Amino acid sequence: MYDKSYMKQFSSYTNLLALMQRYSDFRESTVDMQMAASEVFVENTIRTNCYLLKSGYVQITDISKYGATYLMIGGPGKIISLPICNAELPQLIQIKALTNVVITQVDFEFLKKVLQLEDPHNYVTINYLSDLRKMLYHEVTQNTVAVRGRIIKFLVYLADSLGMRAGDYQVWLPHFLTYEVLAEFAHCSKPHAVTILKELRGKGIIDTHRGQWAVLDIRELQGLLDE
């Protein structure tokens, strides 16, 4: 079995950048792209690029011929697009900046060369697929519960995957979380999202400080999923 913590460390933005910088064609094969919050970039994945998120948060959506399908949220250091098997890739993906972001675009042939030489055990690919599987499972299970459950599940996901620990059980949620964002990812109306968050706030499970949401006790929030 693989050590998840080691794979995550090996696949981090900092480590991948260090590996790529060992090669003389690094500069001609990479470029940093800046995007403002709410800006959208559409990429044809038949092309030979992949994307590493240097800073900020993005939403990735498949917008191919079968209609828009949410894929994942990417946080700082994440690989947000890595071509693996052409036949299984969506032809078009939309990358939407949830905050101001910097994305490093890497020529795939260059990255493939680096990974073949520096990552013979395929840790980067396995870690990417593991993260993608987790996100897809989350999205599928979202469709099997009522609105209240979807909102709670999304908050738990944000706390586990993108939150910042402030104590044993308190977690700061990402700055991009608003009622509108929550409603979009929970597939419900904004008023419904407001009502559920008001309930959670009244129970002392979540709160805000200077516009940022925090889970005050992640155990209580997770416990609501069992009700």
Secondary structure, 3 states (H helix, E strand, C coil): CCCHHHHHHHCCHHHHHHHHCCCCCHHHHEEEEEECCCCEEEEECCCCEEEEEEECCEEEEECCCCCCEEEEEECCCCEEECCCCHHHCCCEEEEEECCCEEEEEEEHHHHHHHHHHHCCCCHHHHHHHHHHHHHHHHHHHHCCCCHHHHHHHHHHHHHHHCCEECCCCCEECCCCCCHHHHHHHHCCCHHHHHHHHHHHHHCCCEEEECCEEEECCHHHHHHHHHC
